[in-house]
Amino acid sequence: DDRVVPGGWDFVDYLKSRSPLDIQKWCRNKVRPPFDKIVENHLQCIHHASKKEHIQAMSLQKKKFEMFLEVYKSEGSWLTQVMYTLILDTRKLAMLADRDEQSRGGKGDNEHLVDAKRLFDSCFRFTIMGRATTEDGVKKRAGALFIVINQVG
């Protein structure tokens, strides 16, 4: 669906009218590091996706996903629910970006879905680390199963 916007935020119309610099300023004032950069990329991604600039949005989504993985490594399994949403949004956005590439006369090689799969593989490696007997390990294992079920390609 063309109307699918990663995150599903209610203020998409607000973001459409803002510049990337406005979004950056808002994040610096409202969100603490290291999440400020992740939220900034998320809002920028929504901004571009709402304007149907899926290729640019996917570029920001990849960047956001990589930043999330760095935080996920150190913060642990309490971010697993965020990871679920990030995986679903990344897959949807990769499909939209690939469709845009093809409509522009691109190769049609599903480059964005391949990039999404690489990100999911990295995420999978982080989720299978840890002890399965701890609550943290159980959450991470559930995350690994979610990744497998939602794998692309």
HUCOR-V888260 format. One record per residue. RES is the residue in one small letter. PHI is phi in degrees with one decimal (999 if undefined). OMEGA is omega as a letter, one per 20 degrees, with the letter a starting at -180 (* if undefined). Layout:
res=RES phi=PHI omega=OMEGA
res=RES phi=PHI omega=OMEGA
//
This chain:
res=d phi=999 omega=a
res=d phi=-65.8 omega=a
res=r phi=-84.8 omega=r
res=v phi=-69.4 omega=r
res=v phi=-125.2 omega=a
res=p phi=-53.7 omega=r
res=g phi=94.4 omega=r
res=g phi=60.3 omega=a
res=w phi=-70.6 omega=a
res=d phi=-72.9 omega=a
res=f phi=-100.7 omega=r
res=v phi=-60.6 omega=r
res=d phi=-60.9 omega=r
res=y phi=-62.0 omega=a
res=l phi=-65.5 omega=r
res=k phi=-58.9 omega=a
res=s phi=-88.3 omega=a
res=r phi=-104.2 omega=r
res=s phi=-87.8 omega=r
res=p phi=-56.6 omega=r
res=l phi=-67.5 omega=r
res=d phi=-61.1 omega=r
res=i phi=-64.4 omega=r
res=q phi=-61.2 omega=r
res=k phi=-61.7 omega=a
res=w phi=-59.9 omega=a
res=c phi=-63.9 omega=a
res=r phi=-63.5 omega=a
res=n phi=-86.3 omega=a
res=k phi=-110.4 omega=a
res=v phi=-123.7 omega=a
res=r phi=-83.1 omega=r
res=p phi=-62.6 omega=j
res=p phi=-87.3 omega=a
res=f phi=-76.2 omega=a
res=d phi=-59.4 omega=a
res=k phi=-69.5 omega=r
res=i phi=-66.1 omega=r
res=v phi=-64.5 omega=r
res=e phi=-58.6 omega=r
res=n phi=-64.2 omega=r
res=h phi=-63.0 omega=a
res=l phi=-67.4 omega=r
res=q phi=-64.2 omega=r
res=c phi=-62.4 omega=r
res=i phi=-60.5 omega=r
res=h phi=-55.5 omega=a
res=h phi=-72.0 omega=a
res=a phi=-64.1 omega=a
res=s phi=-67.5 omega=r
res=k phi=-95.6 omega=a
res=k phi=62.5 omega=r
res=e phi=-97.0 omega=a
res=h phi=-67.9 omega=a
res=i phi=-67.1 omega=r
res=q phi=-65.1 omega=r
res=a phi=-62.2 omega=r
res=m phi=-66.4 omega=r
res=s phi=-59.9 omega=r
res=l phi=-68.4 omega=r
res=q phi=-62.9 omega=r
res=k phi=-61.5 omega=r
res=k phi=-61.4 omega=r
res=k phi=-62.3 omega=a
res=f phi=-62.5 omega=r
res=e phi=-63.3 omega=r
res=m phi=-64.9 omega=r
res=f phi=-60.5 omega=a
res=l phi=-60.2 omega=r
res=e phi=-62.7 omega=r
res=v phi=-70.6 omega=a
res=y phi=-59.7 omega=r
res=k phi=-58.9 omega=a
res=s phi=-90.5 omega=a
res=e phi=-87.0 omega=r
res=g phi=94.4 omega=a
res=s phi=-76.0 omega=r
res=w phi=-64.8 omega=r
res=l phi=-93.3 omega=a
res=t phi=-60.5 omega=r
res=q phi=-62.4 omega=r
res=v phi=-64.3 omega=r
res=m phi=-59.4 omega=r
res=y phi=-57.6 omega=a
res=t phi=-64.3 omega=a
res=l phi=-61.7 omega=r
res=i phi=-64.3 omega=a
res=l phi=-63.6 omega=r
res=d phi=-64.4 omega=a
res=t phi=-64.8 omega=r
res=r phi=-63.4 omega=r
res=k phi=-62.3 omega=a
res=l phi=-67.8 omega=r
res=a phi=-63.1 omega=r
res=m phi=-64.8 omega=r
res=l phi=-65.8 omega=r
res=a phi=-65.8 omega=r
res=d phi=-64.9 omega=r
res=r phi=-63.6 omega=r
res=d phi=-63.2 omega=r
res=e phi=-59.3 omega=a
res=q phi=-65.0 omega=a
res=s phi=-69.4 omega=r
res=r phi=-88.8 omega=r
res=g phi=88.7 omega=r
res=g phi=-71.3 omega=a
res=k phi=-64.8 omega=a
res=g phi=76.2 omega=a
res=d phi=-96.7 omega=r
res=n phi=54.9 omega=a
res=e phi=-55.3 omega=a
res=h phi=-72.6 omega=r
res=l phi=-66.9 omega=r
res=v phi=-64.6 omega=r
res=d phi=-61.7 omega=r
res=a phi=-62.5 omega=r
res=k phi=-61.8 omega=r
res=r phi=-61.7 omega=r
res=l phi=-64.4 omega=r
res=f phi=-64.7 omega=r
res=d phi=-62.3 omega=r
res=s phi=-62.9 omega=r
res=c phi=-61.7 omega=r
res=f phi=-59.5 omega=r
res=r phi=-58.8 omega=r
res=f phi=-69.5 omega=a
res=t phi=-75.6 omega=a
res=i phi=-87.2 omega=r
res=m phi=-78.0 omega=r
res=g phi=109.6 omega=a
res=r phi=-88.9 omega=a
res=a phi=-73.7 omega=a
res=t phi=-83.0 omega=r
res=t phi=-84.0 omega=r
res=e phi=-60.9 omega=r
res=d phi=-61.3 omega=r
res=g phi=-64.1 omega=r
res=v phi=-65.4 omega=r
res=k phi=-62.1 omega=r
res=k phi=-66.6 omega=r
res=r phi=-65.2 omega=r
res=a phi=-62.3 omega=r
res=g phi=-63.6 omega=r
res=a phi=-63.4 omega=r
res=l phi=-63.5 omega=r
res=f phi=-59.5 omega=r
res=i phi=-62.9 omega=a
res=v phi=-60.9 omega=a
res=i phi=-65.3 omega=a
res=n phi=-101.3 omega=r
res=q phi=-62.4 omega=r
res=v phi=-100.4 omega=r
res=g phi=85.9 omega=*
//
